[in-house]
Amino acid sequence: MVTTLGDKIRSLRKEKRLTLDQLAELTGSSKSYIWELENKTPPRPSAEKLSRIAEKLGVTIEYLLDKEATVSEENAEDAAFYRKYRRMDPATKAKLRSLVDIWEDDE
């Protein structure tokens, strides 16, 4: 179980098959900044950068900063998805709800 910020970022980045360069580009950071977050103790990220990294890795800031592992990766991914859903326009939300209804009808 990974509990430190750097380990979580590295683990999630690798799960998503992202290189340091790719995550840096997606988050508006440099490769060296991402490397420092993954390898320096303690890393000192800005709230803005951490928010971008969490969003691109599909989790929440709370998950990344949780040292006691009280927030599971699965719950963090659900919370991140719900936050993204809340920012969608009504038409997109309606399409997603229709897709979920179709999947439920098949079960």
C-alpha positions in Angstrom: 0.0 0.0 0.0 1.4 3.4 -1.0 0.9 6.2 1.5 3.3 9.0 0.7 2.5 11.7 -1.8 5.5 10.9 -4.1 4.7 7.1 -4.1 1.1 7.8 -4.9 1.9 10.1 -7.8 4.4 7.6 -9.2 2.1 4.7 -8.8 -0.9 6.4 -10.4 1.3 7.8 -13.2 2.6 4.4 -14.0 -0.9 2.8 -13.8 -2.0 5.4 -16.5 1.1 4.6 -18.5 2.3 8.2 -18.3 5.9 9.3 -18.5 7.3 12.1 -16.3 7.3 14.2 -19.4 3.7 13.4 -20.3 2.4 14.1 -16.8 4.4 17.3 -16.7 2.9 18.5 -20.0 -0.7 17.6 -18.9 -0.3 19.5 -15.7 1.6 22.5 -17.0 4.7 21.5 -14.9 8.2 20.6 -15.7 9.6 17.1 -15.8 12.0 18.0 -13.0 9.1 19.3 -10.8 7.2 16.0 -11.2 10.4 14.0 -10.5 11.0 16.1 -7.3 7.4 15.4 -6.1 7.9 11.7 -6.6 11.4 11.5 -5.1 12.0 14.3 -2.6 11.0 14.1 1.1 9.0 16.0 2.0 7.7 17.3 -1.4 6.3 20.8 -1.2 3.8 21.2 -4.1 1.6 24.2 -4.6 -2.1 23.7 -4.1 -2.7 24.7 -7.8 -0.2 22.2 -9.1 -1.4 19.4 -6.8 -5.0 20.0 -8.0 -3.9 19.7 -11.6 -2.0 16.5 -10.9 -4.9 15.0 -9.0 -7.3 15.8 -11.8 -5.1 14.3 -14.5 -4.5 11.2 -12.4 -8.2 10.8 -11.8 -8.2 11.1 -8.0 -8.7 13.8 -5.4 -6.2 16.0 -3.6 -7.4 14.4 -0.3 -6.3 11.0 -1.6 -2.9 12.2 -2.6 -2.3 13.9 0.8 -3.8 11.1 2.9 -0.9 9.6 4.8 -3.0 7.2 6.9 -4.6 5.5 3.8 -8.1 6.4 5.1 -9.1 7.4 1.5 -9.0 4.5 -0.9 -7.9 5.0 -4.5 -11.3 3.7 -5.6 -13.2 6.2 -3.5 -10.9 9.0 -4.7 -11.5 8.0 -8.4 -15.3 8.1 -7.7 -15.0 11.5 -6.0 -12.9 12.9 -8.9 -15.4 11.6 -11.4 -18.3 13.1 -9.5 -16.6 16.5 -9.4 -16.0 16.3 -13.1 -19.6 15.3 -13.7 -20.9 18.3 -11.7 -19.0 20.7 -14.0 -20.5 19.2 -17.2 -23.2 21.0 -19.1 -26.8 19.6 -18.7 -26.8 18.0 -22.1 -23.7 16.0 -21.4 -25.0 14.9 -18.0 -28.2 13.7 -19.7 -26.2 11.6 -22.2 -24.2 10.0 -19.4 -27.4 9.2 -17.4 -28.9 7.6 -20.6 -25.8 5.4 -21.0 -26.0 4.3 -17.4 -29.7 3.5 -17.9 -28.8 1.4 -20.9 -26.1 -0.6 -19.0 -28.5 -1.2 -16.1 -31.2 -2.4 -18.5 -28.7 -5.0 -19.9 -28.1 -6.5 -16.4 
